[in-house]
Amino acid sequence: VKVAILGVGLIGGSIGLAARRRAGARVCGYDPNPKACAVALDLGAIDEQASDIGAAVAGAQAVFASAPVGALAESVRQALALAGADCVVSDVGSTKLALQGAREDPRFVGGHPLAGAETAGVENAREDLFEGATWYLTPAPSTNRVLYGRIEGLIELLGARPAEIEADAHDRLMASVSHLPHVLANVLVAQAAEAFEREGCPPTVGPSLRDTIRVAGANTAVWTDIYLANRDALIEAVERAVNGLEDMRAALLRADAGALAAWNERARAARKQLLGGDTPSADAAP
Amino acid sequence: VKVAILGVGLIGGSIGLAARRRAGARVCGYDPNPKACAVALDLGAIDEQASDIGAAVAGAQAVFASAPVGALAESVRQALALAGADCVVSDVGSTKLALQGAREDPRFVGGHPLAGAETAGVENAREDLFEGATWYLTPAPSTNRVLYGRIEGLIELLGARPAEIEADAHDRLMASVSHLPHVLANVLVAQAAEAFEREGCPPTVGPSLRDTIRVAGANTAVWTDIYLANRDALIEAVERAVNGLEDMRAALLRADAGALAAWNERARAARKQLLGGDTPSADAAP
């Protein structure tokens, strides 16, 4: 089986490594930056380097478009135009409705692996990056289910757990569970830095603040594209967060200990559901 | 030198351990729960157990009130009523204006060590808990500076870095850098759990969400007290956060890539200032 990787970075490179070693695939890579392909060849993440998308997808049974979000739609469009009738084309972007144009093609299956690492770039690619990770797949009604089964099986061989979900449900979900955490971290870090400055106090970062702002200020080009690609769902998620804050502020204004306690208990239950276990006391010690 | 610890938990016990081993102090502990004192004696966190606050502070040169926030004001009041004229009384609460009543006593110096641990209770006390930690001190104009110097020196012996700050500045600062992170984590975790449920999707928690909600749902009794003790400053901090979110949402509504990029760059600079280094890519990989 021939697999094409369009965009050989951390994710594309890791797909290549796992596809070669775990699925016995022959992997052909294309990247606008030829250096990335040279590194990928060295690392064994690809078997061969294509000079353009047409050469990469020629004869392939599966294509993973793994370019940055801003370049993804064009990469998928070209792959569908150039790939054969029996080739499944997928992508790894963190929003799925943005690829609406491709969704009418029966060969296209949107995808999104919930995996990443502290460090980008093909040089950090790992065969086990997807081990145990959820990998969302968002087929459309027109999707060819045989091709869907092929990409699903391939993803299982990479070590991930495929999870089928509607594209719009996926994007709404990501707005709340991935994009909003970045938005809140950005708001908090700016406010904390201003507070230290306003009070004339050298910054000292306790454990709660440290964790909560860790993902703040992520790569600006990548995240501006993500925020805009998921604009409608994110606007709604931000509105919900504002409402949540306004409710808490109203309880504070009323000095309503019962409402604050109930609000905290809801958070405690939700945390237990998502992370398992109780909250450590962190800076709550005194 | 005799040091009294009123409230022998993680913080009180750690002060006791460090005061005995690093400052050569004789430490007398009082706790409404006698079991805590028994454990503290076993662990070497105190030399002796007092049956009441009066016995604990009798003959002491320094007192640390380390009860939970809700019980702190009464503990400090009793300590000041029963301690000698040459005894400095401090506390470890995370808000300082709440102890306003004590602030007119020249023997009182409010304090707040920025230290904690994943696990509460005297059994988790550590001699090095305060090593390198900022320990805010909030003297009032009426504070006796000789007594201030004594508590400052003692705190240095415990391994911490004393930092003098006005009580109201301290509380405003904590609202933004300690209490708000908990509020945002609570709002986010509830919203994320609702989103998984609404989309009919089993929860899968990626690295960004995991970090950002770690401190959510902290001990309800403790945190309800903290939120109420710092009510005015926290109301203002929540308002600022709402404004920050509204600005971001307005940029999304306008699809204003430039404003979103500038907003993210400000967060990036603030993060670098507070944590040092750039943001890892986290779930931004694709």
Interface residues (C-beta under 8 A of the other chain):
Chain A: G9 L10 I11 S66 P68 V69 L72 V92 G93 S94 H112 P113 L114 A115 G116 A117 E118 T119 A120 T134 A163 I165 A169 H170 R172 L173 A175 S176 V177 S178 L180 P181 H182 V183 L184 A185 N186 V187 L188 V189 A190 Q191 A192 A193 E194 A195 F196 R198 E199 G200 C201 P202 P203 T204 V205 G206 P207 S208 L209 R210 D211 T212 I213 R214 V215 A216 G217 A218 N219 T220 A221 V222 W223 T224 I226 Y227 L228 R231 L234 I235 A237 V238 E239 R240 A241 V242 G244 L245 E246 M248 R249 L252 L253 A255 A257 L260 A261 W263 N264 E265 R266 A267 R268 A269 A270 R271 K272 Q273 L274 L275 D278 T279 P280 S281 A282 D283 A284 A285 P286
Chain B: G9 L10 I11 S66 P68 V69 L72 V92 G93 S94 H112 P113 L114 A115 G116 A117 E118 T119 A120 T134 A163 I165 A169 H170 R172 L173 A175 S176 V177 S178 L180 P181 H182 V183 L184 A185 N186 V187 L188 V189 A190 Q191 A192 A193 E194 A195 F196 R198 E199 G200 C201 P202 P203 T204 V205 G206 P207 S208 L209 R210 D211 T212 I213 R214 V215 A216 G217 A218 N219 T220 A221 V222 W223 T224 I226 Y227 L228 R231 L234 I235 A237 V238 E239 R240 A241 V242 G244 L245 E246 M248 R249 L252 L253 A255 A257 L260 A261 W263 N264 E265 R266 A267 R268 A269 A270 R271 K272 Q273 L274 L275 D278 T279 P280 S281 A282 D283 A284 A285 P286
